[in-house]
Amino acid sequence: MDFTQAFAISAAGMSVQRMRVEVAALNLANAHGVQAPGAPAYQPLRVMVTPSAPFDALVASGLQPGALPTASVQATAAPPRMVHDPGHPLADARGFVHHAAVDPATEMVTLMSAMRSYEANVAAMNTTRTLALKTLEIGRGA
């Protein structure tokens, strides 16, 4: 594997983790959203990573260019959280207010996990850069 593939792997990992942070932040921003009766509620989003091939096939092929996984954002099918508040102006006929089905604790864990994974990819990229520089240094001395 050459250094450009190692850089591409780290860059793809950082891209996915950045997307996870953005989606979690969007979910948190809409966590306290209230929907009018009959209006569609905010659906929490998730980042789905799709591998281009099974892992053993990727390793056997030497991770060819373009073989990195792709990420997409998909809405979950979670029902809205119902809170009984008959005095609220957006309460339905039974007195329930429809809140977005976002769990702030889950989103915070997602944020922390994505940030740690991003940091790990940065460390891997820095290690690869250091190895590439040392290789050039050794080659210059020969």
N, CA, C and O atoms as CSV, one atom per row, in Angstrom:
chain,resi,resn,atom,element,x,y,z
A,1,MET,N,N,0.851,-1.173,0.000
A,1,MET,CA,C,0.000,0.000,0.000
A,1,MET,C,C,0.897,1.236,0.000
A,1,MET,O,O,1.832,1.332,0.795
A,2,ASP,N,N,0.611,2.164,-0.881
A,2,ASP,CA,C,1.413,3.384,-0.898
A,2,ASP,C,C,0.816,4.413,0.064
A,2,ASP,O,O,-0.263,4.211,0.622
A,3,PHE,N,N,1.529,5.503,0.241
A,3,PHE,CA,C,1.098,6.498,1.216
A,3,PHE,C,C,-0.185,7.201,0.803
A,3,PHE,O,O,-0.967,7.603,1.665
A,4,THR,N,N,-0.416,7.356,-0.483
A,4,THR,CA,C,-1.639,8.048,-0.911
A,4,THR,C,C,-2.884,7.264,-0.511
A,4,THR,O,O,-3.912,7.858,-0.185
A,5,GLN,N,N,-2.799,5.935,-0.532
A,5,GLN,CA,C,-3.948,5.133,-0.086
A,5,GLN,C,C,-4.183,5.307,1.407
A,5,GLN,O,O,-5.328,5.391,1.850
A,6,ALA,N,N,-3.111,5.362,2.181
A,6,ALA,CA,C,-3.247,5.565,3.625
A,6,ALA,C,C,-3.856,6.928,3.913
A,6,ALA,O,O,-4.702,7.058,4.799
A,7,PHE,N,N,-3.429,7.952,3.166
A,7,PHE,CA,C,-4.018,9.280,3.333
A,7,PHE,C,C,-5.491,9.262,2.931
A,7,PHE,O,O,-6.313,9.904,3.585
A,8,ALA,N,N,-5.834,8.539,1.869
A,8,ALA,CA,C,-7.225,8.463,1.409
A,8,ALA,C,C,-8.118,7.777,2.442
A,8,ALA,O,O,-9.263,8.180,2.644
A,9,ILE,N,N,-7.595,6.748,3.091
A,9,ILE,CA,C,-8.365,6.042,4.127
A,9,ILE,C,C,-8.654,6.993,5.289
A,9,ILE,O,O,-9.789,7.076,5.759
A,10,SER,N,N,-7.633,7.703,5.749
A,10,SER,CA,C,-7.830,8.642,6.860
A,10,SER,C,C,-8.772,9.773,6.464
A,10,SER,O,O,-9.623,10.180,7.255
A,11,ALA,N,N,-8.625,10.279,5.248
A,11,ALA,CA,C,-9.499,11.361,4.790
A,11,ALA,C,C,-10.946,10.897,4.700
A,11,ALA,O,O,-11.854,11.642,5.067
A,12,ALA,N,N,-11.174,9.684,4.222
A,12,ALA,CA,C,-12.542,9.148,4.149
A,12,ALA,C,C,-13.120,8.988,5.547
A,12,ALA,O,O,-14.290,9.298,5.770
A,13,GLY,N,N,-12.326,8.512,6.484
A,13,GLY,CA,C,-12.783,8.373,7.860
A,13,GLY,C,C,-13.128,9.719,8.474
A,13,GLY,O,O,-14.139,9.848,9.164
A,14,MET,N,N,-12.287,10.728,8.227
A,14,MET,CA,C,-12.575,12.062,8.761
A,14,MET,C,C,-13.833,12.642,8.139
A,14,MET,O,O,-14.597,13.327,8.819
A,15,SER,N,N,-14.057,12.383,6.875
A,15,SER,CA,C,-15.256,12.878,6.202
A,15,SER,C,C,-16.524,12.276,6.814
A,15,SER,O,O,-17.500,12.986,7.054
A,16,VAL,N,N,-16.502,10.980,7.060
A,16,VAL,CA,C,-17.666,10.314,7.668
A,16,VAL,C,C,-17.913,10.854,9.072
A,16,VAL,O,O,-19.058,11.112,9.444
A,17,GLN,N,N,-16.855,11.025,9.850
A,17,GLN,CA,C,-17.025,11.505,11.222
A,17,GLN,C,C,-17.509,12.948,11.249
A,17,GLN,O,O,-18.299,13.320,12.117
A,18,ARG,N,N,-17.040,13.771,10.299
A,18,ARG,CA,C,-17.538,15.141,10.205
A,18,ARG,C,C,-19.028,15.136,9.898
A,18,ARG,O,O,-19.788,15.932,10.451
A,19,MET,N,N,-19.440,14.236,9.014
A,19,MET,CA,C,-20.857,14.124,8.683
A,19,MET,C,C,-21.671,13.700,9.915
A,19,MET,O,O,-22.767,14.212,10.141
A,20,ARG,N,N,-21.137,12.774,10.700
A,20,ARG,CA,C,-21.831,12.341,11.926
A,20,ARG,C,C,-21.992,13.498,12.909
A,20,ARG,O,O,-23.040,13.633,13.542
A,21,VAL,N,N,-20.956,14.337,13.040
A,21,VAL,CA,C,-21.039,15.490,13.938
A,21,VAL,C,C,-22.100,16.463,13.443
A,21,VAL,O,O,-22.897,16.963,14.237
A,22,GLU,N,N,-22.120,16.737,12.149
A,22,GLU,CA,C,-23.097,17.669,11.593
A,22,GLU,C,C,-24.525,17.164,11.782
A,22,GLU,O,O,-25.418,17.940,12.121
A,23,VAL,N,N,-24.741,15.876,11.567
A,23,VAL,CA,C,-26.087,15.302,11.722
A,23,VAL,C,C,-26.517,15.321,13.182
A,23,VAL,O,O,-27.669,15.635,13.480
A,24,ALA,N,N,-25.614,14.992,14.093
A,24,ALA,CA,C,-25.953,15.026,15.519
A,24,ALA,C,C,-26.271,16.450,15.959
A,24,ALA,O,O,-27.192,16.664,16.747
A,25,ALA,N,N,-25.515,17.428,15.456
A,25,ALA,CA,C,-25.793,18.828,15.796
A,25,ALA,C,C,-27.153,19.260,15.252
A,25,ALA,O,O,-27.889,19.980,15.928
A,26,LEU,N,N,-27.488,18.834,14.053
A,26,LEU,CA,C,-28.800,19.146,13.489
A,26,LEU,C,C,-29.914,18.515,14.318
A,26,LEU,O,O,-30.934,19.152,14.583
A,27,ASN,N,N,-29.718,17.268,14.724
A,27,ASN,CA,C,-30.720,16.611,15.569
A,27,ASN,C,C,-30.886,17.349,16.894
A,27,ASN,O,O,-32.009,17.547,17.358
A,28,LEU,N,N,-29.773,17.756,17.504
A,28,LEU,CA,C,-29.857,18.486,18.772
A,28,LEU,C,C,-30.551,19.833,18.590
A,28,LEU,O,O,-31.298,20.274,19.464
A,29,ALA,N,N,-30.305,20.480,17.460
A,29,ALA,CA,C,-30.956,21.766,17.202
A,29,ALA,C,C,-32.467,21.615,17.091
A,29,ALA,O,O,-33.205,22.550,17.402
A,30,ASN,N,N,-32.935,20.458,16.655
A,30,ASN,CA,C,-34.367,20.220,16.498
A,30,ASN,C,C,-34.966,19.399,17.635
A,30,ASN,O,O,-36.121,18.983,17.548
A,31,ALA,N,N,-34.210,19.160,18.689
A,31,ALA,CA,C,-34.670,18.290,19.777
A,31,ALA,C,C,-35.904,18.835,20.482
A,31,ALA,O,O,-36.743,18.058,20.936
A,32,HIS,N,N,-36.027,20.119,20.579
A,32,HIS,CA,C,-37.150,20.703,21.312
A,32,HIS,C,C,-38.196,21.286,20.367
A,32,HIS,O,O,-39.033,22.094,20.768
A,33,GLY,N,N,-38.133,20.866,19.115
A,33,GLY,CA,C,-39.128,21.326,18.155
A,33,GLY,C,C,-40.498,20.740,18.445
A,33,GLY,O,O,-40.620,19.572,18.813
A,34,VAL,N,N,-41.529,21.560,18.275
A,34,VAL,CA,C,-42.906,21.138,18.506
A,34,VAL,C,C,-43.640,21.243,17.176
A,34,VAL,O,O,-43.460,22.200,16.424
A,35,GLN,N,N,-44.468,20.245,16.903
A,35,GLN,CA,C,-45.207,20.217,15.642
A,35,GLN,C,C,-46.689,20.466,15.879
A,35,GLN,O,O,-47.252,20.023,16.881
A,36,ALA,N,N,-47.306,21.168,14.962
A,36,ALA,CA,C,-48.746,21.380,15.028
A,36,ALA,C,C,-49.454,20.062,14.737
A,36,ALA,O,O,-48.910,19.216,14.027
A,37,PRO,N,N,-50.651,19.876,15.272
A,37,PRO,CA,C,-51.384,18.632,14.999
A,37,PRO,C,C,-51.595,18.438,13.497
A,37,PRO,O,O,-52.018,19.357,12.794
A,38,GLY,N,N,-51.302,17.253,13.025
A,38,GLY,CA,C,-51.462,16.931,11.612
A,38,GLY,C,C,-50.269,17.293,10.749
A,38,GLY,O,O,-50.179,16.842,9.607
A,39,ALA,N,N,-49.347,18.103,11.269
A,39,ALA,CA,C,-48.150,18.478,10.507
A,39,ALA,C,C,-47.094,17.393,10.687
A,39,ALA,O,O,-47.053,16.740,11.730
A,40,PRO,N,N,-46.245,17.194,9.690
A,40,PRO,CA,C,-45.196,16.176,9.845
A,40,PRO,C,C,-44.175,16.611,10.894
A,40,PRO,O,O,-43.743,17.764,10.918
A,41,ALA,N,N,-43.805,15.691,11.740
A,41,ALA,CA,C,-42.828,15.959,12.797
A,41,ALA,C,C,-41.415,15.821,12.250
A,41,ALA,O,O,-41.189,15.136,11.252
A,42,TYR,N,N,-40.473,16.473,12.907
A,42,TYR,CA,C,-39.063,16.331,12.529
A,42,TYR,C,C,-38.640,14.897,12.769
A,42,TYR,O,O,-38.887,14.346,13.842
A,43,GLN,N,N,-38.015,14.296,11.793
A,43,GLN,CA,C,-37.498,12.934,11.916
A,43,GLN,C,C,-35.996,12.998,12.178
A,43,GLN,O,O,-35.260,13.576,11.378
A,44,PRO,N,N,-35.527,12.415,13.283
A,44,PRO,CA,C,-34.082,12.400,13.530
A,44,PRO,C,C,-33.351,11.728,12.370
A,44,PRO,O,O,-33.875,10.820,11.725
A,45,LEU,N,N,-32.146,12.191,12.125
A,45,LEU,CA,C,-31.340,11.674,11.026
A,45,LEU,C,C,-30.211,10.812,11.564
A,45,LEU,O,O,-29.778,10.980,12.703
A,46,ARG,N,N,-29.739,9.888,10.738
A,46,ARG,CA,C,-28.597,9.032,11.059
A,46,ARG,C,C,-27.698,8.935,9.833
A,46,ARG,O,O,-28.171,8.984,8.698
A,47,VAL,N,N,-26.411,8.798,10.071
A,47,VAL,CA,C,-25.450,8.586,8.991
A,47,VAL,C,C,-25.286,7.086,8.808
A,47,VAL,O,O,-24.964,6.366,9.753
A,48,MET,N,N,-25.510,6.626,7.594
A,48,MET,CA,C,-25.362,5.212,7.265
A,48,MET,C,C,-24.133,5.063,6.358
A,48,MET,O,O,-24.032,5.719,5.321
A,49,VAL,N,N,-23.211,4.197,6.761
A,49,VAL,CA,C,-21.999,3.959,5.980
A,49,VAL,C,C,-22.162,2.634,5.255
A,49,VAL,O,O,-22.450,1.605,5.865
A,50,THR,N,N,-21.974,2.680,3.943
A,50,THR,CA,C,-22.129,1.496,3.109
A,50,THR,C,C,-20.765,1.084,2.556
A,50,THR,O,O,-20.136,1.861,1.838
A,51,PRO,N,N,-20.299,-0.119,2.877
A,51,PRO,CA,C,-19.007,-0.560,2.335
A,51,PRO,C,C,-19.126,-0.848,0.843
A,51,PRO,O,O,-20.183,-1.251,0.356
A,52,SER,N,N,-18.034,-0.638,0.133
A,52,SER,CA,C,-18.038,-0.903,-1.307
A,52,SER,C,C,-17.895,-2.398,-1.595
A,52,SER,O,O,-18.268,-2.859,-2.674
A,53,ALA,N,N,-17.361,-3.149,-0.645
A,53,ALA,CA,C,-17.183,-4.601,-0.794
A,53,ALA,C,C,-16.964,-5.182,0.605
A,53,ALA,O,O,-16.687,-4.432,1.541
A,54,PRO,N,N,-17.082,-6.490,0.762
A,54,PRO,CA,C,-16.773,-7.091,2.066
A,54,PRO,C,C,-15.324,-6.798,2.472
A,54,PRO,O,O,-14.452,-6.633,1.619
A,55,PHE,N,N,-15.087,-6.738,3.765
A,55,PHE,CA,C,-13.780,-6.348,4.279
A,55,PHE,C,C,-12.663,-7.256,3.768
A,55,PHE,O,O,-11.602,-6.768,3.381
A,56,ASP,N,N,-12.891,-8.580,3.763
A,56,ASP,CA,C,-11.833,-9.491,3.319
A,56,ASP,C,C,-11.492,-9.275,1.845
A,56,ASP,O,O,-10.339,-9.437,1.446
A,57,ALA,N,N,-12.487,-8.913,1.038
A,57,ALA,CA,C,-12.222,-8.638,-0.380
A,57,ALA,C,C,-11.404,-7.356,-0.542
A,57,ALA,O,O,-10.536,-7.277,-1.411
A,58,LEU,N,N,-11.683,-6.349,0.297
A,58,LEU,CA,C,-10.914,-5.106,0.240
A,58,LEU,C,C,-9.457,-5.342,0.617
A,58,LEU,O,O,-8.550,-4.808,-0.022
A,59,VAL,N,N,-9.234,-6.141,1.652
A,59,VAL,CA,C,-7.870,-6.427,2.086
A,59,VAL,C,C,-7.138,-7.236,1.024
A,59,VAL,O,O,-5.973,-6.964,0.735
A,60,ALA,N,N,-7.806,-8.226,0.441
A,60,ALA,CA,C,-7.173,-9.068,-0.581
A,60,ALA,C,C,-6.808,-8.260,-1.825
A,60,ALA,O,O,-5.804,-8.544,-2.478
A,61,SER,N,N,-7.621,-7.252,-2.156
A,61,SER,CA,C,-7.343,-6.465,-3.367
A,61,SER,C,C,-6.342,-5.353,-3.116
A,61,SER,O,O,-5.935,-4.667,-4.054
A,62,GLY,N,N,-5.938,-5.163,-1.873
A,62,GLY,CA,C,-4.977,-4.111,-1.569
A,62,GLY,C,C,-5.618,-2.744,-1.513
A,62,GLY,O,O,-4.934,-1.733,-1.666
A,63,LEU,N,N,-6.913,-2.696,-1.299
A,63,LEU,CA,C,-7.684,-1.460,-1.209
A,63,LEU,C,C,-7.455,-0.587,-2.440
A,63,LEU,O,O,-6.768,0.433,-2.378
A,64,GLN,N,N,-8.026,-0.996,-3.524
A,64,GLN,CA,C,-7.916,-0.260,-4.776
A,64,GLN,C,C,-8.562,1.118,-4.646
A,64,GLN,O,O,-9.474,1.293,-3.838
A,65,PRO,N,N,-8.104,2.098,-5.428
A,65,PRO,CA,C,-8.726,3.424,-5.392
A,65,PRO,C,C,-10.218,3.320,-5.716
A,65,PRO,O,O,-10.618,2.552,-6.590
A,66,GLY,N,N,-11.016,4.083,-5.019
A,66,GLY,CA,C,-12.458,4.048,-5.229
A,66,GLY,C,C,-13.145,2.962,-4.426
A,66,GLY,O,O,-14.362,2.803,-4.527
A,67,ALA,N,N,-12.392,2.205,-3.626
A,67,ALA,CA,C,-12.972,1.107,-2.862
A,67,ALA,C,C,-13.370,1.535,-1.454
A,67,ALA,O,O,-13.727,0.691,-0.631
A,68,LEU,N,N,-13.313,2.816,-1.170
A,68,LEU,CA,C,-13.651,3.296,0.168
A,68,LEU,C,C,-15.166,3.303,0.353
A,68,LEU,O,O,-15.905,3.461,-0.619
A,69,PRO,N,N,-15.630,3.136,1.574
A,69,PRO,CA,C,-17.076,3.136,1.823
A,69,PRO,C,C,-17.685,4.513,1.575
A,69,PRO,O,O,-16.995,5.531,1.613
A,70,THR,N,N,-18.991,4.521,1.322
A,70,THR,CA,C,-19.710,5.771,1.115
A,70,THR,C,C,-20.680,5.977,2.269
A,70,THR,O,O,-21.159,5.011,2.864
A,71,ALA,N,N,-20.965,7.220,2.582
A,71,ALA,CA,C,-21.871,7.545,3.674
A,71,ALA,C,C,-23.065,8.320,3.131
A,71,ALA,O,O,-22.937,9.116,2.200
A,72,SER,N,N,-24.218,8.074,3.724
A,72,SER,CA,C,-25.425,8.803,3.355
A,72,SER,C,C,-26.207,9.121,4.620
A,72,SER,O,O,-26.048,8.464,5.648
A,73,VAL,N,N,-27.052,10.136,4.528
A,73,VAL,CA,C,-27.883,10.550,5.663
A,73,VAL,C,C,-29.301,10.069,5.402
A,73,VAL,O,O,-29.871,10.316,4.339
A,74,GLN,N,N,-29.864,9.373,6.398
A,74,GLN,CA,C,-31.222,8.847,6.269
A,74,GLN,C,C,-32.030,9.227,7.499
A,74,GLN,O,O,-31.511,9.283,8.614
A,75,ALA,N,N,-33.308,9.484,7.273
A,75,ALA,CA,C,-34.213,9.795,8.384
A,75,ALA,C,C,-34.649,8.498,9.064
A,75,ALA,O,O,-34.859,7.478,8.408
A,76,THR,N,N,-34.779,8.556,10.374
A,76,THR,CA,C,-35.297,7.402,11.110
A,76,THR,C,C,-36.821,7.436,11.068
A,76,THR,O,O,-37.419,8.458,10.731
A,77,ALA,N,N,-37.421,6.348,11.402
A,77,ALA,CA,C,-38.887,6.273,11.403
A,77,ALA,C,C,-39.432,6.348,12.826
A,77,ALA,O,O,-40.448,5.725,13.136
A,78,ALA,N,N,-38.774,7.096,13.678
A,78,ALA,CA,C,-39.186,7.188,15.080
A,78,ALA,C,C,-40.459,8.025,15.198
A,78,ALA,O,O,-40.558,9.097,14.602
A,79,PRO,N,N,-41.429,7.537,15.965
A,79,PRO,CA,C,-42.653,8.326,16.158
A,79,PRO,C,C,-42.361,9.531,17.054
A,79,PRO,O,O,-41.430,9.487,17.858
A,80,PRO,N,N,-43.137,10.598,16.926
A,80,PRO,CA,C,-42.886,11.770,17.769
A,80,PRO,C,C,-43.105,11.456,19.243
A,80,PRO,O,O,-43.891,10.577,19.598
A,81,ARG,N,N,-42.404,12.183,20.079
A,81,ARG,CA,C,-42.552,12.040,21.527
A,81,ARG,C,C,-43.776,12.846,21.939
A,81,ARG,O,O,-43.879,14.032,21.623
A,82,MET,N,N,-44.702,12.202,22.644
A,82,MET,CA,C,-45.954,12.839,23.043
A,82,MET,C,C,-45.850,13.327,24.487
A,82,MET,O,O,-45.497,12.560,25.383
A,83,VAL,N,N,-46.155,14.595,24.706
A,83,VAL,CA,C,-46.133,15.183,26.035
A,83,VAL,C,C,-47.522,15.755,26.312
A,83,VAL,O,O,-48.055,16.527,25.515
A,84,HIS,N,N,-48.102,15.370,27.447
A,84,HIS,CA,C,-49.439,15.856,27.793
A,84,HIS,C,C,-49.332,17.271,28.349
A,84,HIS,O,O,-48.808,17.485,29.442
A,85,ASP,N,N,-49.833,18.228,27.584
A,85,ASP,CA,C,-49.802,19.638,27.973
A,85,ASP,C,C,-51.011,20.318,27.334
A,85,ASP,O,O,-50.874,20.994,26.315
A,86,PRO,N,N,-52.203,20.142,27.931
A,86,PRO,CA,C,-53.424,20.659,27.312
A,86,PRO,C,C,-53.441,22.167,27.115
A,86,PRO,O,O,-54.174,22.654,26.254
A,87,GLY,N,N,-52.667,22.917,27.874
A,87,GLY,CA,C,-52.649,24.371,27.745
A,87,GLY,C,C,-51.766,24.883,26.620
A,87,GLY,O,O,-51.790,26.076,26.319
A,88,HIS,N,N,-50.998,24.023,26.002
A,88,HIS,CA,C,-50.090,24.442,24.938
A,88,HIS,C,C,-50.898,24.789,23.684
A,88,HIS,O,O,-51.851,24.081,23.360
A,89,PRO,N,N,-50.539,25.862,22.973
A,89,PRO,CA,C,-51.311,26.247,21.789
A,89,PRO,C,C,-51.259,25.218,20.648
A,89,PRO,O,O,-52.136,25.220,19.784
A,90,LEU,N,N,-50.261,24.354,20.634
A,90,LEU,CA,C,-50.157,23.343,19.572
A,90,LEU,C,C,-50.595,21.960,20.046
A,90,LEU,O,O,-50.293,20.959,19.396
A,91,ALA,N,N,-51.297,21.896,21.159
A,91,ALA,CA,C,-51.779,20.602,21.663
A,91,ALA,C,C,-52.896,20.088,20.761
A,91,ALA,O,O,-53.680,20.866,20.218
A,92,ASP,N,N,-52.958,18.743,20.606
A,92,ASP,CA,C,-54.026,18.155,19.793
A,92,ASP,C,C,-55.313,18.065,20.616
A,92,ASP,O,O,-55.369,18.569,21.738
A,93,ALA,N,N,-56.323,17.438,20.074
A,93,ALA,CA,C,-57.638,17.360,20.732
A,93,ALA,C,C,-57.557,16.630,22.068
A,93,ALA,O,O,-58.361,16.901,22.960
A,94,ARG,N,N,-56.609,15.712,22.228
A,94,ARG,CA,C,-56.471,14.966,23.484
A,94,ARG,C,C,-55.560,15.673,24.484
A,94,ARG,O,O,-55.387,15.200,25.607
A,95,GLY,N,N,-54.974,16.810,24.081
A,95,GLY,CA,C,-54.110,17.571,24.971
A,95,GLY,C,C,-52.640,17.206,24.878
A,95,GLY,O,O,-51.851,17.604,25.735
A,96,PHE,N,N,-52.258,16.454,23.853
A,96,PHE,CA,C,-50.865,16.046,23.696
A,96,PHE,C,C,-50.150,16.952,22.700
A,96,PHE,O,O,-50.712,17.346,21.678
A,97,VAL,N,N,-48.899,17.274,23.021
A,97,VAL,CA,C,-48.040,18.056,22.136
A,97,VAL,C,C,-47.037,17.095,21.512
A,97,VAL,O,O,-46.443,16.271,22.207
A,98,HIS,N,N,-46.850,17.203,20.193
A,98,HIS,CA,C,-45.938,16.326,19.456
A,98,HIS,C,C,-44.546,16.961,19.407
A,98,HIS,O,O,-44.337,17.984,18.755
A,99,HIS,N,N,-43.615,16.342,20.100
A,99,HIS,CA,C,-42.217,16.795,20.089
A,99,HIS,C,C,-41.403,15.899,19.165
A,99,HIS,O,O,-41.788,14.761,18.896
A,100,ALA,N,N,-40.280,16.415,18.681
A,100,ALA,CA,C,-39.385,15.622,17.838
A,100,ALA,C,C,-38.849,14.443,18.645
A,100,ALA,O,O,-38.604,14.569,19.845
A,101,ALA,N,N,-38.670,13.310,17.995
A,101,ALA,CA,C,-38.217,12.078,18.661
A,101,ALA,C,C,-36.697,12.043,18.761
A,101,ALA,O,O,-36.067,11.059,18.372
A,102,VAL,N,N,-36.118,13.100,19.275
A,102,VAL,CA,C,-34.669,13.201,19.415
A,102,VAL,C,C,-34.315,13.023,20.888
A,102,VAL,O,O,-34.868,13.702,21.753
A,103,ASP,N,N,-33.391,12.109,21.165
A,103,ASP,CA,C,-32.912,11.894,22.523
A,103,ASP,C,C,-31.586,12.657,22.680
A,103,ASP,O,O,-30.575,12.240,22.114
A,104,PRO,N,N,-31.571,13.755,23.428
A,104,PRO,CA,C,-30.341,14.543,23.547
A,104,PRO,C,C,-29.152,13.744,24.090
A,104,PRO,O,O,-28.017,13.986,23.678
A,105,ALA,N,N,-29.383,12.807,24.996
A,105,ALA,CA,C,-28.273,12.016,25.542
A,105,ALA,C,C,-27.637,11.160,24.450
A,105,ALA,O,O,-26.413,11.062,24.370
A,106,THR,N,N,-28.462,10.542,23.616
A,106,THR,CA,C,-27.945,9.732,22.516
A,106,THR,C,C,-27.149,10.590,21.534
A,106,THR,O,O,-26.098,10.176,21.046
A,107,GLU,N,N,-27.653,11.772,21.254
A,107,GLU,CA,C,-26.959,12.661,20.319
A,107,GLU,C,C,-25.629,13.143,20.891
A,107,GLU,O,O,-24.660,13.303,20.149
A,108,MET,N,N,-25.571,13.375,22.196
A,108,MET,CA,C,-24.310,13.794,22.805
A,108,MET,C,C,-23.288,12.666,22.768
A,108,MET,O,O,-22.104,12.908,22.533
A,109,VAL,N,N,-23.736,11.435,22.997
A,109,VAL,CA,C,-22.829,10.285,22.892
A,109,VAL,C,C,-22.332,10.143,21.454
A,109,VAL,O,O,-21.158,9.854,21.224
A,110,THR,N,N,-23.216,10.346,20.502
A,110,THR,CA,C,-22.820,10.294,19.083
A,110,THR,C,C,-21.778,11.365,18.781
A,110,THR,O,O,-20.798,11.104,18.083
A,111,LEU,N,N,-21.990,12.573,19.306
A,111,LEU,CA,C,-21.015,13.650,19.100
A,111,LEU,C,C,-19.649,13.291,19.681
A,111,LEU,O,O,-18.626,13.475,19.022
A,112,MET,N,N,-19.632,12.785,20.899
A,112,MET,CA,C,-18.350,12.428,21.529
A,112,MET,C,C,-17.661,11.307,20.771
A,112,MET,O,O,-16.449,11.351,20.559
A,113,SER,N,N,-18.430,10.298,20.360
A,113,SER,CA,C,-17.863,9.179,19.620
A,113,SER,C,C,-17.292,9.635,18.279
A,113,SER,O,O,-16.203,9.215,17.886
A,114,ALA,N,N,-18.019,10.483,17.590
A,114,ALA,CA,C,-17.547,10.979,16.293
A,114,ALA,C,C,-16.287,11.830,16.459
A,114,ALA,O,O,-15.369,11.739,15.644
A,115,MET,N,N,-16.237,12.643,17.492
A,115,MET,CA,C,-15.049,13.476,17.716
A,115,MET,C,C,-13.819,12.613,18.026
A,115,MET,O,O,-12.722,12.895,17.544
A,116,ARG,N,N,-14.007,11.561,18.833
A,116,ARG,CA,C,-12.878,10.666,19.143
A,116,ARG,C,C,-12.417,9.918,17.885
A,116,ARG,O,O,-11.218,9.741,17.667
A,117,SER,N,N,-13.357,9.489,17.078
A,117,SER,CA,C,-13.002,8.791,15.840
A,117,SER,C,C,-12.288,9.734,14.872
A,117,SER,O,O,-11.340,9.336,14.195
A,118,TYR,N,N,-12.744,10.978,14.813
A,118,TYR,CA,C,-12.085,11.972,13.965
A,118,TYR,C,C,-10.643,12.174,14.422
A,118,TYR,O,O,-9.721,12.206,13.607
A,119,GLU,N,N,-10.460,12.311,15.741
A,119,GLU,CA,C,-9.117,12.486,16.294
A,119,GLU,C,C,-8.227,11.285,15.982
A,119,GLU,O,O,-7.040,11.454,15.703
A,120,ALA,N,N,-8.785,10.075,16.025
A,120,ALA,CA,C,-8.006,8.875,15.700
A,120,ALA,C,C,-7.578,8.891,14.235
A,120,ALA,O,O,-6.459,8.489,13.914
A,121,ASN,N,N,-8.454,9.349,13.347
A,121,ASN,CA,C,-8.090,9.441,11.933
A,121,ASN,C,C,-7.028,10.501,11.703
A,121,ASN,O,O,-6.149,10.315,10.862
A,122,VAL,N,N,-7.089,11.608,12.432
A,122,VAL,CA,C,-6.052,12.639,12.324
A,122,VAL,C,C,-4.715,12.071,12.799
A,122,VAL,O,O,-3.682,12.316,12.177
A,123,ALA,N,N,-4.732,11.316,13.897
A,123,ALA,CA,C,-3.491,10.709,14.398
A,123,ALA,C,C,-2.915,9.725,13.386
A,123,ALA,O,O,-1.702,9.680,13.182
A,124,ALA,N,N,-3.784,8.935,12.749
A,124,ALA,CA,C,-3.310,7.987,11.732
A,124,ALA,C,C,-2.707,8.732,10.542
A,124,ALA,O,O,-1.687,8.315,9.993
A,125,MET,N,N,-3.343,9.837,10.147
A,125,MET,CA,C,-2.813,10.617,9.022
A,125,MET,C,C,-1.471,11.242,9.383
A,125,MET,O,O,-0.561,11.272,8.554
A,126,ASN,N,N,-1.337,11.736,10.601
A,126,ASN,CA,C,-0.062,12.318,11.029
A,126,ASN,C,C,1.031,11.260,11.099
A,126,ASN,O,O,2.178,11.533,10.746
A,127,THR,N,N,0.693,10.067,11.545
A,127,THR,CA,C,1.668,8.972,11.578
A,127,THR,C,C,2.110,8.607,10.171
A,127,THR,O,O,3.296,8.380,9.927
A,128,THR,N,N,1.165,8.551,9.248
A,128,THR,CA,C,1.502,8.248,7.855
A,128,THR,C,C,2.411,9.331,7.280
A,128,THR,O,O,3.366,9.028,6.565
A,129,ARG,N,N,2.115,10.587,7.590
A,129,ARG,CA,C,2.948,11.692,7.109
A,129,ARG,C,C,4.362,11.579,7.666
A,129,ARG,O,O,5.338,11.784,6.944
A,130,THR,N,N,4.469,11.252,8.953
A,130,THR,CA,C,5.782,11.088,9.575
A,130,THR,C,C,6.555,9.950,8.926
A,130,THR,O,O,7.753,10.074,8.671
A,131,LEU,N,N,5.864,8.828,8.655
A,131,LEU,CA,C,6.521,7.697,7.988
A,131,LEU,C,C,6.983,8.074,6.582
A,131,LEU,O,O,8.072,7.683,6.162
A,132,ALA,N,N,6.168,8.823,5.859
A,132,ALA,CA,C,6.544,9.240,4.503
A,132,ALA,C,C,7.762,10.155,4.546
A,132,ALA,O,O,8.665,10.024,3.720
A,133,LEU,N,N,7.793,11.071,5.494
A,133,LEU,CA,C,8.947,11.969,5.616
A,133,LEU,C,C,10.205,11.205,6.002
A,133,LEU,O,O,11.282,11.486,5.476
A,134,LYS,N,N,10.084,10.239,6.918
A,134,LYS,CA,C,11.248,9.427,7.307
A,134,LYS,C,C,11.747,8.609,6.125
A,134,LYS,O,O,12.954,8.455,5.939
A,135,THR,N,N,10.817,8.081,5.321
A,135,THR,CA,C,11.201,7.310,4.133
A,135,THR,C,C,12.001,8.179,3.172
A,135,THR,O,O,13.023,7.745,2.640
A,136,LEU,N,N,11.538,9.400,2.950
A,136,LEU,CA,C,12.265,10.320,2.073
A,136,LEU,C,C,13.629,10.668,2.651
A,136,LEU,O,O,14.612,10.787,1.920
A,137,GLU,N,N,13.678,10.826,3.955
A,137,GLU,CA,C,14.934,11.134,4.629
A,137,GLU,C,C,15.930,9.992,4.482
A,137,GLU,O,O,17.113,10.228,4.236
A,138,ILE,N,N,15.460,8.759,4.631
A,138,ILE,CA,C,16.328,7.591,4.483
A,138,ILE,C,C,16.807,7.480,3.028
A,138,ILE,O,O,17.972,7.180,2.771
A,139,GLY,N,N,15.889,7.727,2.081
A,139,GLY,CA,C,16.240,7.644,0.672
A,139,GLY,C,C,17.240,8.705,0.250
A,139,GLY,O,O,18.054,8.467,-0.643
A,140,ARG,N,N,17.192,9.863,0.873
A,140,ARG,CA,C,18.113,10.949,0.566
A,140,ARG,C,C,19.521,10.629,1.060
A,140,ARG,O,O,20.510,11.051,0.461
A,141,GLY,N,N,19.602,9.874,2.165
A,141,GLY,CA,C,20.897,9.563,2.755
A,141,GLY,C,C,21.593,8.405,2.073
A,141,GLY,O,O,22.782,8.182,2.302
A,142,ALA,N,N,20.875,7.655,1.234
A,142,ALA,CA,C,21.488,6.463,0.632
A,142,ALA,C,C,22.363,6.801,-0.540
A,142,ALA,O,O,22.948,5.906,-1.151
